[in-house]
Structures are given as structure tokens and as C-alpha cells.
Amino acid sequence: MKIVVDAMGGDHAPGVVVAGAVAEARERGTALILVGIEEVVRRELAKRGDTASLPIEVVHASEVVEMDEHTNAVRTKKDSSLMVGMRLVKEGKAEAFASAGNSGAVMAAALFGLGRIKGVERPALGSIYPASPEPCLIVDIGANADCKPEYLVQFARMGAAYARLMFGLPNPKVGIVSNGEEADKGSMLIRETYPLLKESGLNFVGNVEGKDIGKGLANVVVTDGLVGNVIIKLSEGLFSFITKYLKRQFTGGLRNKAGLVLMLPAAVLALPGLALLWPSVREMRKRIDWRETGGAPLLGVNGVVVIGHGRSDEKAIRSMIRMAEQTARQDLVGAIAAEMA
């Protein structure tokens, strides 16, 4: 299995992308194809020591779709790293494509280069929500800001296929984001989608409020890309603040530790010491760290495409590559195609 990695995609490309790819190939033996301006990519490889024996190929692409460019750039730059990479997947020379480039541009390249799965009107980005006691996927998180009810139903079907395959759930619970639990709550889009989901044959559990996403009420949480993107980014900001705050309290001296004791619930105060709590904090930080996930699969295109954060570092790039490999091995595209059929 070979994974195509867009060496030119991301705020810190190509340096961190090549570094992450080399680390992944060196540690796990993952076969990779780095696509980008060959001279630049090989220069970065040379900085990583002896890479000649690693399962890494370099494929030249003469153009780059920059982070501030979108669909038009994809159309005009036919020899960009995005389009060359998609062609490799289309031609069967690789099983998956991963990029930390502009998400809109990657989606456009996937549509132009791979096409949609039959029955899918709009591909969607799915993101695992880490702060849930049960596996939870939010769809869409940014690919489609404006949606129709039919699109949301398709998102639900693709998300359910993902949950069955990747989470191992035979009958995943599906909910739709709203501002109330009652069926008549929400925008016109939500109220029109509700009966369609109820009649879809999916395990529809109804409306899910923002506070309930982290309670495991649904395994697939459906929303339009605008709301989904806000949910994910707000959560990332909150998670980052909480972990940094707790770390500062644990490492900031006796006064800070005393202040933390006063803030913690009575159940935590029953612990024999703050030292026992620190491993749990570290585990929580690891669980909610977006770099551990690495990226979001683009559901609905006829090939495996994973889109990472633009600000990805080496760790996030490695996670993005692993997600692409896992998604390809599980044949998510086949599962979605069967669901949509």
C-alpha cells in the first residue's frame, strides 16, 4: 500500500511534511509518495540523514496551490501537487492521498481528479470528536457552508457507514445539531431535515444540543459545514486552554497548586495527592489533542482523501498519514458506496 503525501501543502510545508513522512517511513515502514517540486522535496529529504533505503518516492509537480488559493487555482494549475497526487490515486498507483493544504482546494482537486461516489451530491468532511465517552463523528465540518435537507441526510448515511466500519458499531446512533431537543426546534433547514432522517431507516435519535455532543448521545452528529466548523474549532480552543491551564497550575508552584485544590470537585479532593491526578491530565491532553487524529476524511469522493490542519506539525503529519492508511485498508470508499446504493 502506498500513500500519496502532498509535500507542498500546509503552513509549514515542505519542511514539516517531509520530516513527518520520513519519521513515519523510518519507524513504521509506510510506503509513501511525496508529490511536489522535486528539487525542493529532495533538498528537504537530504536534511533528514540517510533516506535512500526508506520506502519513499518523489514525484515531481511543477506547480503549487498556495494556502490562500481555492478552486480557481486548482482549475488553472493542472500540474499542482494536488492534481498530480489525485491522478496517482485515480490511476491506481497509490491507495490514498493526504494533504494539509487549503481544505477547499483539496476538496476541489478530489472532485476534479477522483469524482463523486454514485449517489453523493456533496462530499463532506468528517471529524472524530475526542471529548465524548463513545465514538463520535461530526459531519460536515467545513466542506459545505450552505446545505439542503437532502445533503444532510446523505451526510448522515456516509457518517453511519464510517461509524459501522471504523468504530465497529453495527447500528450507530445518528443525531442532528439543533438548539433544542424538541423536533420543532432549530432553523428551517433542521426542521425540514428532521422528518427525512426519521424516515431514513437510520438509527435516528433526534436533535442534539451542543452540550450533548460530548455526552455520547449520538455516534454520528450531522450539521452543515459552517456550524460543524465552529463546533470543532471552538472545542479545540477550549481543550487547548484547559490543558495549558492545568499544566500551569501543576507546575507553577505551591500557590498555584493550592488554588487548584480549591477549584477541584470534592471527588478529586478525595485523591491521596495531586501527583495521582497528573497522569490523568496527561492522558486527557493526549486524547483531545487534534494532532493525535491528524486529519479529517473527505467522505463521498471516489478515493481515499484525508485533509489535515494547515498548521500541522511533524506529529500531526504522521497522524494524518496513519489515518489515510487505515481508511484505505478498511475500504471506507466501498462501504460508503454500498450505503449510498
Contacts in CASP RR format, 6 or more apart in sequence:
PFRMAT RR
TARGET T0000
AUTHOR 0000-0000-0000
METHOD contacts of the structure
MODEL  1
MKIVVDAMGGDHAPGVVVAGAVAEARERGTALILVGIEEVVRRELAKRGD
TASLPIEVVHASEVVEMDEHTNAVRTKKDSSLMVGMRLVKEGKAEAFASA
GNSGAVMAAALFGLGRIKGVERPALGSIYPASPEPCLIVDIGANADCKPE
YLVQFARMGAAYARLMFGLPNPKVGIVSNGEEADKGSMLIRETYPLLKES
GLNFVGNVEGKDIGKGLANVVVTDGLVGNVIIKLSEGLFSFITKYLKRQF
TGGLRNKAGLVLMLPAAVLALPGLALLWPSVREMRKRIDWRETGGAPLLG
VNGVVVIGHGRSDEKAIRSMIRMAEQTARQDLVGAIAAEMA
1 31 0 8 1.000
1 95 0 8 1.000
1 96 0 8 1.000
1 325 0 8 1.000
1 328 0 8 1.000
1 329 0 8 1.000
2 31 0 8 1.000
2 32 0 8 1.000
2 33 0 8 1.000
2 57 0 8 1.000
2 93 0 8 1.000
2 94 0 8 1.000
2 95 0 8 1.000
3 30 0 8 1.000
3 31 0 8 1.000
3 32 0 8 1.000
3 33 0 8 1.000
3 94 0 8 1.000
3 95 0 8 1.000
3 96 0 8 1.000
3 97 0 8 1.000
3 98 0 8 1.000
3 321 0 8 1.000
3 324 0 8 1.000
3 325 0 8 1.000
3 328 0 8 1.000
4 32 0 8 1.000
4 33 0 8 1.000
4 35 0 8 1.000
4 85 0 8 1.000
4 88 0 8 1.000
4 89 0 8 1.000
4 94 0 8 1.000
4 96 0 8 1.000
4 97 0 8 1.000
4 98 0 8 1.000
5 17 0 8 1.000
5 21 0 8 1.000
5 32 0 8 1.000
5 33 0 8 1.000
5 34 0 8 1.000
5 35 0 8 1.000
5 98 0 8 1.000
5 99 0 8 1.000
5 317 0 8 1.000
5 321 0 8 1.000
6 13 0 8 1.000
6 17 0 8 1.000
6 35 0 8 1.000
6 36 0 8 1.000
6 81 0 8 1.000
6 82 0 8 1.000
6 85 0 8 1.000
6 97 0 8 1.000
6 98 0 8 1.000
6 99 0 8 1.000
6 100 0 8 1.000
6 101 0 8 1.000
6 106 0 8 1.000
7 13 0 8 1.000
7 14 0 8 1.000
7 17 0 8 1.000
7 18 0 8 1.000
7 21 0 8 1.000
7 34 0 8 1.000
7 35 0 8 1.000
7 36 0 8 1.000
7 40 0 8 1.000
7 41 0 8 1.000
7 44 0 8 1.000
7 81 0 8 1.000
8 14 0 8 1.000
8 17 0 8 1.000
8 35 0 8 1.000
8 36 0 8 1.000
8 37 0 8 1.000
8 40 0 8 1.000
8 61 0 8 1.000
8 64 0 8 1.000
8 65 0 8 1.000
8 80 0 8 1.000
8 81 0 8 1.000
9 17 0 8 1.000
9 64 0 8 1.000
9 67 0 8 1.000
9 81 0 8 1.000
9 99 0 8 1.000
9 100 0 8 1.000
9 101 0 8 1.000
9 310 0 8 1.000
10 17 0 8 1.000
10 67 0 8 1.000
10 99 0 8 1.000
10 100 0 8 1.000
10 101 0 8 1.000
10 310 0 8 1.000
10 311 0 8 1.000
10 312 0 8 1.000
11 67 0 8 1.000
11 100 0 8 1.000
11 310 0 8 1.000
11 311 0 8 1.000
11 312 0 8 1.000
12 311 0 8 1.000
12 312 0 8 1.000
12 313 0 8 1.000
13 100 0 8 1.000
13 101 0 8 1.000
14 36 0 8 1.000
14 40 0 8 1.000
14 41 0 8 1.000
14 44 0 8 1.000
15 44 0 8 1.000
16 312 0 8 1.000
16 313 0 8 1.000
16 314 0 8 1.000
16 317 0 8 1.000
17 34 0 8 1.000
17 100 0 8 1.000
17 312 0 8 1.000
17 317 0 8 1.000
18 34 0 8 1.000
18 41 0 8 1.000
18 44 0 8 1.000
18 45 0 8 1.000
18 47 0 8 1.000
18 48 0 8 1.000
19 44 0 8 1.000
19 48 0 8 1.000
19 314 0 8 1.000
19 317 0 8 1.000
20 314 0 8 1.000
20 315 0 8 1.000
20 317 0 8 1.000
20 318 0 8 1.000
20 321 0 8 1.000
21 32 0 8 1.000
21 34 0 8 1.000
21 56 0 8 1.000
21 317 0 8 1.000
21 321 0 8 1.000
22 45 0 8 1.000
22 48 0 8 1.000
22 51 0 8 1.000
22 54 0 8 1.000
22 56 0 8 1.000
23 314 0 8 1.000
23 318 0 8 1.000
24 30 0 8 1.000
24 32 0 8 1.000
24 317 0 8 1.000
24 318 0 8 1.000
24 321 0 8 1.000
24 322 0 8 1.000
25 31 0 8 1.000
25 32 0 8 1.000
25 51 0 8 1.000
25 54 0 8 1.000
25 55 0 8 1.000
25 56 0 8 1.000
26 54 0 8 1.000
28 322 0 8 1.000
29 54 0 8 1.000
29 55 0 8 1.000
30 55 0 8 1.000
30 321 0 8 1.000
30 322 0 8 1.000
30 325 0 8 1.000
31 55 0 8 1.000
31 56 0 8 1.000
32 55 0 8 1.000
32 56 0 8 1.000
32 57 0 8 1.000
32 321 0 8 1.000
33 56 0 8 1.000
33 57 0 8 1.000
33 58 0 8 1.000
33 59 0 8 1.000
33 85 0 8 1.000
33 88 0 8 1.000
33 93 0 8 1.000
33 94 0 8 1.000
34 41 0 8 1.000
34 45 0 8 1.000
34 56 0 8 1.000
34 57 0 8 1.000
34 58 0 8 1.000
34 59 0 8 1.000
35 58 0 8 1.000
35 59 0 8 1.000
35 60 0 8 1.000
35 61 0 8 1.000
35 81 0 8 1.000
35 84 0 8 1.000
35 85 0 8 1.000
35 88 0 8 1.000
36 58 0 8 1.000
36 59 0 8 1.000
36 60 0 8 1.000
36 61 0 8 1.000
36 64 0 8 1.000
36 81 0 8 1.000
36 84 0 8 1.000
37 60 0 8 1.000
37 61 0 8 1.000
37 62 0 8 1.000
37 64 0 8 1.000
37 81 0 8 1.000
38 58 0 8 1.000
38 59 0 8 1.000
38 60 0 8 1.000
41 58 0 8 1.000
42 58 0 8 1.000
45 51 0 8 1.000
45 56 0 8 1.000
45 58 0 8 1.000
59 84 0 8 1.000
59 85 0 8 1.000
59 88 0 8 1.000
60 84 0 8 1.000
61 79 0 8 1.000
61 80 0 8 1.000
61 81 0 8 1.000
61 83 0 8 1.000
61 84 0 8 1.000
61 85 0 8 1.000
62 79 0 8 1.000
63 77 0 8 1.000
63 78 0 8 1.000
63 79 0 8 1.000
63 80 0 8 1.000
63 81 0 8 1.000
64 77 0 8 1.000
64 80 0 8 1.000
64 81 0 8 1.000
65 73 0 8 1.000
65 74 0 8 1.000
65 77 0 8 1.000
65 80 0 8 1.000
65 81 0 8 1.000
65 82 0 8 1.000
65 101 0 8 1.000
65 102 0 8 1.000
65 105 0 8 1.000
65 109 0 8 1.000
66 73 0 8 1.000
66 102 0 8 1.000
67 101 0 8 1.000
67 102 0 8 1.000
67 310 0 8 1.000
68 102 0 8 1.000
69 102 0 8 1.000
69 105 0 8 1.000
70 102 0 8 1.000
70 104 0 8 1.000
70 105 0 8 1.000
70 108 0 8 1.000
71 104 0 8 1.000
71 105 0 8 1.000
71 108 0 8 1.000
73 80 0 8 1.000
73 105 0 8 1.000
74 80 0 8 1.000
74 82 0 8 1.000
74 83 0 8 1.000
74 105 0 8 1.000
74 108 0 8 1.000
74 109 0 8 1.000
74 112 0 8 1.000
75 108 0 8 1.000
75 112 0 8 1.000
77 83 0 8 1.000
80 109 0 8 1.000
81 99 0 8 1.000
82 99 0 8 1.000
82 101 0 8 1.000
82 105 0 8 1.000
82 106 0 8 1.000
82 109 0 8 1.000
83 109 0 8 1.000
83 112 0 8 1.000
83 113 0 8 1.000
85 94 0 8 1.000
85 97 0 8 1.000
86 97 0 8 1.000
86 109 0 8 1.000
86 110 0 8 1.000
86 112 0 8 1.000
86 113 0 8 1.000
86 114 0 8 1.000
86 305 0 8 1.000
87 113 0 8 1.000
88 94 0 8 1.000
88 97 0 8 1.000
89 95 0 8 1.000
89 96 0 8 1.000
89 97 0 8 1.000
89 114 0 8 1.000
89 303 0 8 1.000
89 304 0 8 1.000
89 305 0 8 1.000
90 113 0 8 1.000
90 114 0 8 1.000
95 304 0 8 1.000
95 325 0 8 1.000
95 328 0 8 1.000
96 303 0 8 1.000
96 304 0 8 1.000
96 305 0 8 1.000
96 306 0 8 1.000
96 324 0 8 1.000
96 325 0 8 1.000
96 327 0 8 1.000
96 328 0 8 1.000
97 110 0 8 1.000
97 303 0 8 1.000
97 304 0 8 1.000
97 305 0 8 1.000
97 306 0 8 1.000
97 324 0 8 1.000
98 305 0 8 1.000
98 306 0 8 1.000
98 307 0 8 1.000
98 308 0 8 1.000
98 320 0 8 1.000
98 321 0 8 1.000
98 323 0 8 1.000
98 324 0 8 1.000
99 106 0 8 1.000
99 305 0 8 1.000
99 306 0 8 1.000
99 307 0 8 1.000
99 308 0 8 1.000
100 307 0 8 1.000
100 308 0 8 1.000
100 309 0 8 1.000
100 310 0 8 1.000
100 312 0 8 1.000
100 316 0 8 1.000
100 317 0 8 1.000
100 320 0 8 1.000
101 307 0 8 1.000
101 308 0 8 1.000
101 310 0 8 1.000
102 310 0 8 1.000
103 125 0 8 1.000
103 142 0 8 1.000
103 143 0 8 1.000
103 307 0 8 1.000
103 308 0 8 1.000
104 143 0 8 1.000
106 298 0 8 1.000
106 305 0 8 1.000
106 307 0 8 1.000
107 123 0 8 1.000
107 125 0 8 1.000
107 143 0 8 1.000
107 298 0 8 1.000
107 301 0 8 1.000
107 307 0 8 1.000
110 123 0 8 1.000
110 298 0 8 1.000
110 301 0 8 1.000
110 303 0 8 1.000
110 305 0 8 1.000
111 123 0 8 1.000
111 301 0 8 1.000
114 301 0 8 1.000
114 302 0 8 1.000
114 303 0 8 1.000
114 305 0 8 1.000
115 301 0 8 1.000
115 302 0 8 1.000
116 123 0 8 1.000
116 300 0 8 1.000
116 301 0 8 1.000
116 302 0 8 1.000
117 300 0 8 1.000
117 301 0 8 1.000
117 302 0 8 1.000
117 333 0 8 1.000
117 336 0 8 1.000
117 337 0 8 1.000
117 340 0 8 1.000
118 337 0 8 1.000
118 340 0 8 1.000
118 341 0 8 1.000
119 154 0 8 1.000
119 340 0 8 1.000
119 341 0 8 1.000
120 154 0 8 1.000
120 158 0 8 1.000
120 300 0 8 1.000
120 301 0 8 1.000
120 336 0 8 1.000
120 340 0 8 1.000
121 150 0 8 1.000
121 151 0 8 1.000
121 154 0 8 1.000
122 143 0 8 1.000
122 144 0 8 1.000
122 147 0 8 1.000
122 151 0 8 1.000
122 154 0 8 1.000
123 143 0 8 1.000
123 298 0 8 1.000
123 299 0 8 1.000
123 300 0 8 1.000
123 301 0 8 1.000
124 139 0 8 1.000
124 140 0 8 1.000
124 143 0 8 1.000
124 144 0 8 1.000
124 151 0 8 1.000
124 154 0 8 1.000
124 155 0 8 1.000
124 158 0 8 1.000
124 225 0 8 1.000
124 298 0 8 1.000
124 299 0 8 1.000
124 300 0 8 1.000
125 139 0 8 1.000
125 140 0 8 1.000
125 141 0 8 1.000
125 142 0 8 1.000
125 143 0 8 1.000
125 225 0 8 1.000
125 296 0 8 1.000
125 297 0 8 1.000
125 298 0 8 1.000
125 299 0 8 1.000
125 307 0 8 1.000
126 137 0 8 1.000
126 138 0 8 1.000
126 139 0 8 1.000
126 140 0 8 1.000
126 141 0 8 1.000
126 159 0 8 1.000
126 162 0 8 1.000
126 296 0 8 1.000
126 297 0 8 1.000
126 299 0 8 1.000
127 137 0 8 1.000
127 138 0 8 1.000
127 139 0 8 1.000
127 141 0 8 1.000
127 232 0 8 1.000
127 293 0 8 1.000
127 295 0 8 1.000
127 296 0 8 1.000
128 135 0 8 1.000
128 136 0 8 1.000
128 137 0 8 1.000
128 138 0 8 1.000
128 293 0 8 1.000
129 136 0 8 1.000
129 137 0 8 1.000
129 138 0 8 1.000
129 213 0 8 1.000
129 214 0 8 1.000
129 221 0 8 1.000
129 232 0 8 1.000
129 235 0 8 1.000
130 239 0 8 1.000
130 287 0 8 1.000
130 288 0 8 1.000
130 289 0 8 1.000
130 290 0 8 1.000
130 292 0 8 1.000
130 293 0 8 1.000
131 214 0 8 1.000
131 235 0 8 1.000
131 239 0 8 1.000
131 287 0 8 1.000
131 288 0 8 1.000
132 213 0 8 1.000
132 214 0 8 1.000
132 215 0 8 1.000
132 216 0 8 1.000
133 214 0 8 1.000
133 215 0 8 1.000
133 216 0 8 1.000
134 216 0 8 1.000
134 219 0 8 1.000
135 163 0 8 1.000
135 167 0 8 1.000
135 169 0 8 1.000
135 219 0 8 1.000
136 213 0 8 1.000
136 214 0 8 1.000
136 216 0 8 1.000
136 218 0 8 1.000
136 219 0 8 1.000
136 220 0 8 1.000
136 221 0 8 1.000
137 159 0 8 1.000
137 162 0 8 1.000
137 163 0 8 1.000
137 167 0 8 1.000
137 219 0 8 1.000
137 220 0 8 1.000
137 221 0 8 1.000
138 213 0 8 1.000
138 221 0 8 1.000
138 223 0 8 1.000
138 228 0 8 1.000
138 231 0 8 1.000
138 232 0 8 1.000
139 155 0 8 1.000
139 156 0 8 1.000
139 158 0 8 1.000
139 159 0 8 1.000
139 162 0 8 1.000
139 220 0 8 1.000
139 221 0 8 1.000
139 222 0 8 1.000
139 223 0 8 1.000
139 299 0 8 1.000
140 147 0 8 1.000
140 155 0 8 1.000
140 223 0 8 1.000
140 224 0 8 1.000
140 225 0 8 1.000
140 228 0 8 1.000
141 225 0 8 1.000
141 228 0 8 1.000
141 229 0 8 1.000
141 231 0 8 1.000
141 232 0 8 1.000
141 296 0 8 1.000
142 225 0 8 1.000
142 226 0 8 1.000
142 228 0 8 1.000
142 229 0 8 1.000
143 225 0 8 1.000
143 298 0 8 1.000
144 151 0 8 1.000
144 224 0 8 1.000
144 225 0 8 1.000
145 224 0 8 1.000
145 225 0 8 1.000
145 226 0 8 1.000
146 224 0 8 1.000
146 226 0 8 1.000
147 189 0 8 1.000
147 224 0 8 1.000
147 225 0 8 1.000
148 189 0 8 1.000
149 189 0 8 1.000
149 192 0 8 1.000
149 193 0 8 1.000
149 196 0 8 1.000
150 196 0 8 1.000
151 224 0 8 1.000
152 176 0 8 1.000
152 189 0 8 1.000
152 193 0 8 1.000
152 196 0 8 1.000
152 197 0 8 1.000
152 222 0 8 1.000
152 223 0 8 1.000
152 224 0 8 1.000
153 193 0 8 1.000
153 196 0 8 1.000
153 197 0 8 1.000
153 200 0 8 1.000
154 340 0 8 1.000
155 222 0 8 1.000
155 299 0 8 1.000
156 174 0 8 1.000
156 175 0 8 1.000
156 176 0 8 1.000
156 197 0 8 1.000
156 200 0 8 1.000
156 202 0 8 1.000
156 204 0 8 1.000
156 220 0 8 1.000
156 222 0 8 1.000
157 200 0 8 1.000
157 202 0 8 1.000
157 339 0 8 1.000
157 340 0 8 1.000
158 299 0 8 1.000
158 300 0 8 1.000
158 336 0 8 1.000
158 339 0 8 1.000
158 340 0 8 1.000
159 172 0 8 1.000
159 174 0 8 1.000
159 220 0 8 1.000
159 222 0 8 1.000
159 299 0 8 1.000
160 172 0 8 1.000
160 174 0 8 1.000
160 202 0 8 1.000
160 203 0 8 1.000
160 220 0 8 1.000
160 339 0 8 1.000
161 332 0 8 1.000
161 335 0 8 1.000
161 336 0 8 1.000
161 338 0 8 1.000
161 339 0 8 1.000
162 220 0 8 1.000
162 297 0 8 1.000
162 299 0 8 1.000
162 332 0 8 1.000
162 335 0 8 1.000
162 336 0 8 1.000
163 169 0 8 1.000
163 172 0 8 1.000
163 219 0 8 1.000
163 220 0 8 1.000
164 170 0 8 1.000
164 172 0 8 1.000
164 335 0 8 1.000
165 330 0 8 1.000
165 331 0 8 1.000
165 332 0 8 1.000
165 335 0 8 1.000
166 326 0 8 1.000
166 327 0 8 1.000
166 330 0 8 1.000
166 332 0 8 1.000
167 219 0 8 1.000
169 219 0 8 1.000
171 203 0 8 1.000
172 203 0 8 1.000
172 219 0 8 1.000
172 220 0 8 1.000
173 203 0 8 1.000
173 205 0 8 1.000
173 217 0 8 1.000
173 218 0 8 1.000
173 219 0 8 1.000
173 220 0 8 1.000
174 197 0 8 1.000
174 202 0 8 1.000
174 203 0 8 1.000
174 204 0 8 1.000
174 205 0 8 1.000
174 218 0 8 1.000
174 219 0 8 1.000
174 220 0 8 1.000
174 222 0 8 1.000
175 197 0 8 1.000
175 204 0 8 1.000
175 205 0 8 1.000
175 206 0 8 1.000
175 207 0 8 1.000
175 208 0 8 1.000
175 217 0 8 1.000
175 218 0 8 1.000
175 220 0 8 1.000
175 221 0 8 1.000
175 222 0 8 1.000
176 190 0 8 1.000
176 193 0 8 1.000
176 194 0 8 1.000
176 197 0 8 1.000
176 206 0 8 1.000
176 207 0 8 1.000
176 208 0 8 1.000
176 221 0 8 1.000
176 222 0 8 1.000
176 223 0 8 1.000
177 190 0 8 1.000
177 207 0 8 1.000
177 208 0 8 1.000
177 209 0 8 1.000
177 210 0 8 1.000
177 213 0 8 1.000
177 221 0 8 1.000
177 222 0 8 1.000
177 223 0 8 1.000
177 227 0 8 1.000
177 228 0 8 1.000
177 231 0 8 1.000
178 185 0 8 1.000
178 186 0 8 1.000
178 190 0 8 1.000
178 207 0 8 1.000
178 208 0 8 1.000
178 209 0 8 1.000
179 185 0 8 1.000
179 186 0 8 1.000
179 209 0 8 1.000
180 186 0 8 1.000
180 207 0 8 1.000
180 209 0 8 1.000
181 206 0 8 1.000
181 207 0 8 1.000
181 209 0 8 1.000
182 207 0 8 1.000
183 191 0 8 1.000
183 194 0 8 1.000
183 206 0 8 1.000
183 207 0 8 1.000
184 191 0 8 1.000
185 191 0 8 1.000
185 207 0 8 1.000
186 207 0 8 1.000
189 224 0 8 1.000
190 207 0 8 1.000
193 222 0 8 1.000
194 206 0 8 1.000
194 207 0 8 1.000
197 204 0 8 1.000
197 206 0 8 1.000
197 222 0 8 1.000
198 204 0 8 1.000
198 206 0 8 1.000
205 217 0 8 1.000
205 218 0 8 1.000
206 218 0 8 1.000
208 217 0 8 1.000
208 218 0 8 1.000
208 221 0 8 1.000
210 231 0 8 1.000
213 221 0 8 1.000
213 231 0 8 1.000
223 231 0 8 1.000
236 290 0 8 1.000
239 288 0 8 1.000
239 289 0 8 1.000
243 281 0 8 1.000
243 284 0 8 1.000
243 285 0 8 1.000
243 288 0 8 1.000
246 260 0 8 1.000
246 281 0 8 1.000
247 281 0 8 1.000
247 285 0 8 1.000
248 256 0 8 1.000
249 256 0 8 1.000
249 257 0 8 1.000
249 259 0 8 1.000
249 260 0 8 1.000
250 256 0 8 1.000
250 257 0 8 1.000
250 260 0 8 1.000
250 274 0 8 1.000
250 278 0 8 1.000
250 281 0 8 1.000
257 274 0 8 1.000
260 274 0 8 1.000
261 269 0 8 1.000
261 274 0 8 1.000
268 277 0 8 1.000
271 277 0 8 1.000
286 292 0 8 1.000
290 309 0 8 1.000
290 316 0 8 1.000
291 309 0 8 1.000
291 312 0 8 1.000
291 313 0 8 1.000
291 315 0 8 1.000
291 316 0 8 1.000
291 319 0 8 1.000
292 319 0 8 1.000
293 319 0 8 1.000
293 323 0 8 1.000
294 306 0 8 1.000
294 308 0 8 1.000
294 309 0 8 1.000
294 312 0 8 1.000
294 316 0 8 1.000
294 317 0 8 1.000
294 319 0 8 1.000
294 320 0 8 1.000
294 323 0 8 1.000
295 306 0 8 1.000
295 307 0 8 1.000
295 308 0 8 1.000
295 309 0 8 1.000
295 316 0 8 1.000
295 319 0 8 1.000
295 320 0 8 1.000
295 323 0 8 1.000
296 306 0 8 1.000
296 307 0 8 1.000
296 308 0 8 1.000
297 304 0 8 1.000
297 305 0 8 1.000
297 306 0 8 1.000
297 323 0 8 1.000
297 327 0 8 1.000
297 332 0 8 1.000
298 305 0 8 1.000
298 306 0 8 1.000
298 307 0 8 1.000
299 332 0 8 1.000
299 336 0 8 1.000
300 333 0 8 1.000
300 336 0 8 1.000
300 340 0 8 1.000
301 333 0 8 1.000
302 333 0 8 1.000
303 333 0 8 1.000
304 324 0 8 1.000
304 327 0 8 1.000
304 328 0 8 1.000
304 332 0 8 1.000
304 333 0 8 1.000
306 320 0 8 1.000
306 323 0 8 1.000
306 324 0 8 1.000
306 327 0 8 1.000
308 316 0 8 1.000
308 320 0 8 1.000
309 316 0 8 1.000
312 320 0 8 1.000
END
